[in-house]
């Protein structure tokens, strides 16, 4: 790969810092283990950042938007024009991720990486690879060059967000048809049947879900992507926003920046990022468990346990944004809580 991606050398977790922080956590004025998963997250953050008192006080949210040619096959309850319309909603500050980004005081970047329309609006980062992917039921979704370009755009946007001051990265997406692409990808990587993974996406009824399943199964058979080659998978059945998020995650991991992974589409990107560079998942937390059936398998591929389970399936980065205050609270516990010794409290 060229440019930034060629230089990826994701550092190993700082296990020694993890041990030090575990000792400090055990000295806090609570019974050992009583903080539950907060303790686990504090220690993981210490390993990721290499800091005894990890600071994730400024999150950066990047939402990648792109269209999918597979929508020509009637796999979504909504027309592809909704991708453009929702991107404009983001820019007009009217979407769920706008509200939640304000709530957590996050930087927000909206990136057109492949919308099938020309948008000129204040606040939009225009880095379009192409006006949507090709219909992977009929041909490869992207060329290899387009995959690399999308990965590098994502890498670059994350680098810029980190340079801006973000010390925790939240990725989101908008793209009608992207649950179809994600279901195909997770089926290929996991070896599980499409039937066990396919869901309603934007709101398909049972007949629509059956049609979506049939299209995905036939498309996988026609394209036959290599399950061990993430670039080949993206070429055959991927999406520009999925590649963009994967690239952004690689940049974050390369910089020891914790990543809060959102729902099904974002976790699919996380699985691919980890296939590209095996230590990428070390720097990830899964913010929530989506109601999409395939998300459970995608999470298992990362070896993670989600922070929240709210039955959500919005996308946009919303579930990750909602989980952020919990992760931030974990950092404040270790930084501000007294130890038995400093508080003069008798230990057991």
C-alpha positions in Angstrom: 0.0 0.0 0.0 1.1 3.6 -0.6 1.4 6.7 1.6 0.3 6.4 5.3 -0.9 2.8 5.0 2.5 1.6 4.0 4.0 2.9 7.2 1.5 1.1 9.5 3.2 -0.6 12.4 0.6 -0.9 15.1 2.4 -1.0 18.5 1.9 -3.8 21.0 -0.2 -3.0 24.0 1.8 -1.8 27.0 1.3 -4.8 29.3 3.6 -3.4 32.0 1.5 -0.3 32.3 -1.6 -2.6 32.5 0.0 -4.4 35.5 0.8 -1.1 37.2 -2.7 0.2 36.7 -4.2 -3.1 37.9 -2.2 -2.6 41.2 -3.5 0.9 41.5 -7.1 -0.2 40.8 -6.8 -2.9 43.5 -5.8 -0.1 46.0 -8.9 2.0 45.4 -11.4 2.4 48.3 -13.8 -0.3 47.0 -13.7 -4.1 47.5 -11.4 -5.6 44.8 -13.4 -6.5 41.7 -16.5 -4.5 42.8 -16.1 -2.0 39.9 -16.8 -4.9 37.6 -16.1 -4.2 33.9 -15.0 -0.6 34.7 -11.8 -2.1 36.0 -11.3 -4.1 32.8 -11.8 -1.0 30.7 -9.5 1.2 32.8 -6.7 -1.4 32.4 -7.3 -1.8 28.7 -7.1 1.9 28.2 -3.9 2.0 30.1 -2.4 -0.7 27.9 -3.6 1.1 24.7 -2.4 4.6 25.6 0.7 3.6 27.7 -0.6 6.1 30.4 -1.3 5.4 34.0 -4.2 7.9 33.9 -5.6 7.6 30.4 -7.2 10.7 29.0 -10.0 10.3 26.4 -11.7 13.7 27.2 -11.9 14.8 23.6 -13.7 12.4 21.3 -13.6 12.8 17.5 -16.5 11.5 15.4 -16.0 10.8 11.7 -19.1 9.8 9.6 -18.3 8.3 6.2 -21.2 8.4 3.6 -21.3 6.4 0.4 -23.8 4.7 -1.9 -24.0 1.1 -2.9 -24.7 -0.2 -6.4 -26.3 -3.3 -4.9 -29.4 -1.2 -4.1 -30.4 -1.8 -7.8 -31.5 -5.2 -6.6 -34.1 -4.0 -4.2 -32.3 -5.0 -1.0 -33.3 -1.9 1.0 -36.6 -0.5 2.3 -35.3 3.0 1.3 -34.2 4.4 -2.0 -30.5 5.2 -2.4 -31.3 9.0 -2.5 -31.7 8.7 1.3 -27.9 8.6 1.6 -27.6 12.1 0.1 -30.6 13.4 2.0 -29.2 12.1 5.3 -25.8 13.5 4.6 -27.5 16.9 4.2 -29.3 16.3 7.5 -26.0 15.7 9.2 -24.7 19.0 7.7 -27.9 20.8 8.8 -27.3 19.5 12.4 -30.5 17.5 12.4 -29.4 13.8 12.8 -29.1 11.6 15.9 -25.3 11.7 15.6 -25.3 15.5 15.7 -27.3 15.5 18.9 -25.1 12.9 20.5 -21.8 14.5 19.3 -22.9 17.8 21.0 -23.8 15.9 24.2 -20.3 14.4 24.5 -18.5 17.6 23.2 -17.0 15.8 20.2 -15.4 17.0 17.1 -17.5 15.9 14.1 -16.4 15.3 10.5 -18.9 14.4 7.8 -17.0 12.8 4.8 -18.5 12.2 1.3 -16.4 9.2 0.3 -18.8 7.9 -2.4 -22.3 9.5 -2.4 -24.0 9.1 -5.8 -24.7 12.8 -6.0 -22.7 16.0 -6.1 -23.2 17.8 -2.8 -21.8 21.3 -2.1 -22.6 22.3 1.5 -20.7 24.0 4.3 -19.0 21.6 6.6 -18.8 18.7 4.2 -15.4 17.0 3.7 -15.6 15.9 0.0 -13.2 13.0 -0.7 -15.3 11.1 -3.2 -13.7 8.0 -4.7 -16.6 7.4 -7.1 -20.4 8.0 -7.2 -21.2 4.8 -5.3 -19.8 1.3 -5.7 -20.8 -0.9 -8.6 -23.6 -3.4 -8.2 -21.7 -6.5 -6.8 -24.5 -8.8 -7.9 -23.3 -8.1 -11.5 -19.6 -7.1 -11.1 -16.9 -6.3 -8.5 -18.0 -3.5 -6.2 -14.6 -1.6 -6.6 -11.3 -1.9 -8.3 -8.2 -2.6 -6.2 -7.1 1.0 -6.7 -10.4 2.3 -5.4 -10.2 0.1 -2.3 -6.7 1.4 -1.5 -7.9 5.0 -2.2 -10.8 4.6 0.2 -8.6 3.1 2.9 -6.1 5.9 2.6 -8.9 8.6 2.7 -10.1 7.1 6.0 -6.5 6.9 7.3 -5.9 10.5 6.4 -9.2 11.8 8.0 -8.4 10.0 11.2 -4.9 11.5 11.2 -6.3 14.9 10.8 -8.9 14.3 13.6 -6.1 13.2 15.9 -4.0 16.3 15.0 -7.0 18.4 15.8 -6.8 17.0 19.4 -9.1 14.0 19.4 -7.8 11.3 21.8 -10.7 8.8 21.3 -12.1 8.0 17.9 -15.7 7.2 17.1 -16.6 6.0 13.5 -20.0 6.2 11.9 -21.5 5.7 8.5 -24.4 6.4 6.2 -25.1 4.4 3.1 -28.3 2.8 1.9 -27.4 -0.8 1.1 -24.6 -1.2 3.5 -26.1 -3.9 5.7 -26.2 -6.0 2.5 -22.5 -5.5 1.9 -21.7 -6.0 5.6 -23.8 -9.2 5.8 -21.9 -10.6 2.7 -18.5 -9.6 4.3 -19.2 -11.2 7.7 -20.6 -14.4 6.0 -17.3 -14.7 4.0 -15.0 -14.0 7.0 -16.9 -16.1 9.5 -18.0 -18.9 7.3 -21.5 -18.6 8.6 -24.6 -18.8 6.4 -26.2 -15.7 5.1 -29.5 -16.9 6.5 -28.1 -16.7 10.1 -26.8 -13.2 9.6 -29.2 -11.3 7.4 -31.5 -8.7 9.0 -34.0 -6.1 8.2 -31.5 -3.2 7.7 -33.5 0.0 7.3 -36.8 -1.8 7.9 -37.4 -4.7 5.5 -40.4 -7.0 6.2 -40.1 -10.8 6.0 -40.5 -11.0 2.2 -37.9 -8.3 1.7 -35.5 -10.1 4.0 -35.8 -13.3 2.1 -35.1 -11.4 -1.2 -32.1 -9.7 0.4 -30.8 -13.1 1.6 -31.2 -14.6 -1.9 -29.3 -11.7 -3.6 -26.5 -11.9 -1.1 -26.1 -15.6 -1.4 -26.0 -15.5 -5.2 -23.7 -12.5 -5.2 -21.2 -14.2 -2.9 -21.3 -17.3 -5.3 -20.8 -15.1 -8.3 -18.0 -12.9 -6.8 -16.3 -15.7 -4.7 -14.1 -13.3 -2.6 -11.0 -14.7 -0.8 -11.9 -14.9 2.9 -8.2 -14.4 3.8 -7.7 -11.3 1.8 -9.4 -8.1 3.1 -8.6 -6.1 0.0 -10.1 -8.8 -2.2 -13.2 -8.9 0.0 -13.7 -5.1 -0.3 -13.1 -5.2 -4.1 -15.8 -7.8 -4.5 -18.5 -7.0 -2.0 -17.4 -3.9 0.0 -18.4 -0.3 0.3 -16.4 2.9 0.2 -17.6 4.0 3.7 -16.7 0.5 5.1 -13.1 0.8 3.7 -12.9 4.4 4.9 -13.8 3.4 8.4 -11.3 0.5 8.3 -8.5 3.0 7.2 -9.5 5.4 10.0 -9.3 2.6 12.6 -5.8 1.7 11.4 -4.6 5.2 11.8 -6.0 5.4 15.3 -4.4 2.1 16.4 -1.1 3.3 14.8 -1.3 6.3 17.1 -2.4 4.4 20.2 -5.7 6.2 20.1 -8.7 4.1 21.6 -11.4 3.4 19.1 -15.1 3.1 20.0 -16.7 0.8 17.4 -20.4 1.4 16.7 -22.9 -1.1 15.2 -23.0 -3.8 12.5 -21.5 -1.8 9.6 -18.7 -0.2 11.7 -17.9 -3.6 13.3 -17.6 -5.1 9.8 -15.1 -2.4 9.0 -13.3 -3.2 12.3 -13.1 -6.9 11.3 -11.5 -5.9 8.0 -9.1 -3.5 9.7 -8.0 -6.3 12.0 -7.5 -8.6 9.0 -5.3 -5.9 7.4 -3.2 -5.4 10.5 -3.6 -8.0 13.2 -3.1 -5.7 16.3 -5.8 -3.2 15.2 -8.5 -4.9 17.4 -6.3 -4.4 20.5 -7.2 -0.7 20.4 -11.0 -1.2 20.0 -14.0 -1.2 22.3 -17.4 -2.2 20.9 -19.8 0.5 22.0 -23.0 -1.4 21.8 -24.7 -4.5 20.4 -26.9 -3.7 17.5 -30.3 -5.4 16.8 -28.9 -6.6 13.5 -28.4 -10.4 13.6 -25.0 -10.2 12.0 -23.6 -7.9 14.6 -23.3 -10.7 17.2 -21.0 -12.7 14.8 -19.0 -9.6 13.9 -18.4 -8.8 17.6 -17.3 -12.4 18.1 -14.8 -12.1 15.3 -13.2 -9.2 17.2 -13.2 -11.1 20.5 -15.0 -8.3 22.2 -18.0 -7.7 24.6 -20.1 -4.6 24.0 -20.4 -1.9 26.5 -24.2 -1.3 25.9 -27.1 -3.4 24.6 -30.0 -1.0 23.8 -31.6 -2.7 20.9 -30.5 0.1 18.6 -29.8 -0.2 14.8 -29.4 3.4 13.7 -25.8 3.5 12.6 -24.1 6.9 12.2 -21.9 6.2 15.2 -24.8 6.7 17.7 -24.3 3.6 19.8 -20.6 4.3 20.2 -21.3 7.9 21.1 -23.8 6.8 23.8 -21.2 4.4 25.3 -18.5 7.1 25.4 -19.5 8.7 28.8 -19.2 5.3 30.5 -15.7 4.8 29.2 -14.8 8.4 30.2 -16.2 7.8 33.7 -13.9 4.8 34.0 -10.9 7.1 33.4 -12.1 9.5 36.0 -12.5 6.7 38.6 -8.8 5.8 38.4 -7.7 9.5 38.3 -9.9 10.9 41.1 -10.8 8.1 43.5 -8.9 7.8 46.8 -6.9 4.7 47.7 -7.2 3.0 51.0 -3.9 4.5 52.1 -4.6 8.1 51.0 -8.1 8.0 52.6 -7.0 6.4 55.8 -9.4 3.5 55.3 -8.6 0.1 56.7 -8.1 -2.5 54.0 -9.1 -6.1 54.5 
